[in-house]
Amino acid sequence: DRRAGRAILKRIECLPLADRPWQHLSQGERQRILIGRALMAKPKLLILDEPCAGLDPVAREHFLQFLNRLARQHGAPALVFVTHHVEEIMPAFTHTLLLKNGRVSATGKMKTTLTSQNLSESFGNKVKLEKKGGRYALKVKLARKEMM
């Protein structure tokens, strides 16, 4: 078990944390350790529900880059990544499912499903989706009276 644990720590890029107590880990380090714990069971699917909540912008970016590398590893489980923030969608993710009022409003390949039109429908507000360098950004268009 110790050998398998150390192998997982190496895989999740946390080997230097092996002897550090939980209470001394940052939120981002804790997120990685929790993913490592889940990976010990060799799951075929890993569901991450808002895993960046509570992370500062730098820790969030480090965590997202880690997830992108993890998703590309041979034998990695399929990842379901739940977020409200399109900037957290990493290039390794290939498909999307959009919800509106708890119901599926669009689903399919990222390229054809993650669009300004579909996001506007899901959020109930006009938005513009932009993609630059493999990452997304969202601009919300407020009605004139909402801006006052």
N, C-alpha and C positions, 0 to 999 in steps of 0.2 A: 504493500500500500504506500509506503514512504517513497519507493522508487517511482511508482505511478504518479504520486502527488507531485514529486519534483519534476517529472516529465511534463505534467500539465502546467505547473508554474512556469516552466521554460516556454511552453507553447503560448501561454497568455502573457509572456514577457514580464513575469513577476518573480523570477527566481531570486533576485536580491531581497525580496520581501519575506522569504521563507520563515525567518525567525522573528519577524516583527509582530507584536501583538495586534489584534484587530483594532483596539481602541486607538492605536497610533497610526492607522492607515487613513489616507485621505478618502474622500467620497469616490473619486475616480478609481483609486486602487481597490476599494471595497467592491466596486462594480465589476472590475476584472476578476477579483477573487471569487465572487459569486458565480460568474460565468465559468471559471475554472472548476468550481464545485459541481456545477451542472454537467460540465464536460466529462467529469469522472465516470458518469453513468453511460457514456458513449451514446447520447441521444441522436436520433436522426433529424430532430427538429428542436430548435431553440427559439422560444418566444420571448422577445425583449419589449416590454411595455413601458414606454417613456423612460428608457435607461439613462437619458441625459438630464433628467430633472434633478435640480440641486447642484449641478456642476457649473463652475465658473466658465467663462468662454474659452480659456486656455485649456483647462482640464477636459472640457467638452470636445474640443478639437483633437486632443491627444487620444481620447477614448474613441472617437469616431474613426480616426486613422487606424487605431488598433482593430476595431470591428471590420474595417475594410480589408485589412491584412488577414484577419481570422477567416472571413468569408471566402477568401481566395485560397486558403490552405487545402491541400489534398485531404480528403476524408472529413472535411468540416461539415457539421450539420447544416441543414437548411435553416436560414435565419428568417424569422418574421419580426420585423422591426416596426413598432407602433410609435407614431409621432404626429404632432400637429405642425411641425416645423420642417418645411421642405429642404432647408439648408442642412439638415441632418441626414438626408438621403445620400448615401455614398455610392460611388460608381459600381461597386460590386453587386448592388441590388439590381435585379432585373425585371421585377414585376411589381405592380401596385394594385391596391384595392382601396377605393375611396368610399367613405361612409357619409351619409347625410341622415340625421335623425335616427341613427342606429340601423339603417338599411344600406345595402350596397348600392352606390350610385354609379360606379364605374370600376371595371377590373380588367387587367390585361398587362401586356408588356409595357414597361415604363415609357418607352418612346412614344407609344400611341395613346396611352391612358393618362399619363401625368401631363395635362395640358391646362392652359389658362381657362378654357371653356369648362372643362370638367371640374377644376378646382373652384371656379366661380359658382358653379351649380352646388357643389358640396358645401362650401362655406356660406352660400346665400348672399354673396357680395361679389362685386366685380373685382377680380384680381388679375395681375399679369405675372406669368411665370417666365423667368429668364434662366438660361443655362450658360455657364461660362466655366471652362476648364473642368468639365465633368461634374460640376456642382450646381445646385439650383438655388434660386433666390425668388422671393415672392414680394410683389408690390401690391398693396391694397389700395384700391381706388375708392375713396370716400365721396359720397354725394356732397355737393356744395353745402347744404344745410347741416350735414353731420360734422363739417370742418369747423363750425363756429362754436 
